[in-house]
């Protein structure tokens, strides 16, 4: 009887896990622009990355750690996948699930980067990883077109918190 209860519990947990998996939303540029221009005192940390970008993958845990570290503060991390929308189910969602990312993940469905990159930031050449820190209330904005270490990222976020 105990084995039957154990098997029943295991089955419930097995089928419940997909419901707990991180959702990845597909968005267009206007939605991203809206998020970047919110007029509040929250510091937004927006990282552009892709599953095929080794430096991006290497630094993702640093961004995800911010979500935990600043859980009770006005800091919001947004991970923006630059993968093709057609790869959402086959690559991006499994990638996010395998790594157990806690930060919000979106996939930017804009096929021609040259038509929108300068609308995100005029200095962005298109290289990834690319990170934006923005706090509208404090009129602060910083961009980084490079891989960031955990120490560098924390230092930059701390500067925005002052």
KATA-V268981 format. One record per pair of residues at least 12 apart in sequence whose ideal C-beta (glycine too) atoms are under 7 Angstrom apart, sorted by sequence separation. I is the first residue (numbers start at 0). J is the second residue. D is the distance in whole Angstrom. If there is no record, write none. Layout:
# KATA-V268981
I/J/D
I/J/D
This chain:
# KATA-V268981
130/142/7
112/125/6
130/143/4
62/76/5
141/155/6
91/106/6
129/144/5
46/62/5
62/78/6
130/147/6
44/62/7
126/144/5
128/146/6
87/106/6
123/142/7
122/142/6
124/144/6
139/159/6
44/65/6
123/144/6
78/100/7
84/106/6
120/142/5
132/155/6
78/102/5
80/104/6
82/106/6
84/108/4
132/156/7
78/103/7
80/105/7
134/159/5
76/102/4
77/103/5
78/104/5
79/105/6
80/106/4
81/107/6
76/103/7
80/107/7
132/159/6
77/105/7
79/107/5
44/74/7
48/78/6
42/73/6
49/80/6
41/73/4
42/74/5
43/75/5
44/76/5
45/77/5
46/78/5
47/79/5
48/80/6
49/81/4
50/82/5
40/73/6
41/74/7
46/79/7
48/81/7
49/82/5
41/75/5
43/77/7
45/79/6
47/81/6
67/101/7
66/101/5
66/102/4
63/100/5
63/101/6
59/98/7
63/102/5
50/90/5
62/102/6
50/91/6
59/100/7
34/77/7
50/94/5
81/127/6
31/79/7
25/84/6
25/87/6
23/87/6
23/91/6
23/92/5
58/128/6
23/95/6
55/127/6
55/128/4
21/95/5
54/128/6
21/96/6
52/127/5
20/96/5
31/107/6
52/128/7
49/127/6
21/100/6
26/105/5
48/127/6
47/127/5
48/128/5
23/104/5
24/105/5
25/106/5
26/107/6
27/108/6
28/109/5
47/128/6
23/105/7
26/108/7
27/109/7
46/128/6
47/129/4
74/156/6
21/104/6
23/106/6
25/108/5
46/130/5
45/130/7
64/149/7
32/118/7
44/130/7
45/131/5
61/147/6
28/115/5
65/152/7
44/132/6
58/146/5
61/149/4
57/146/6
58/147/6
28/118/7
42/132/6
43/133/5
61/152/5
65/156/6
42/134/4
54/146/4
41/134/7
40/134/7
35/131/7
39/135/6
40/136/4
38/135/5
39/136/6
35/133/6
37/135/6
36/135/7
44/156/6
42/156/7
42/159/5
42/160/7
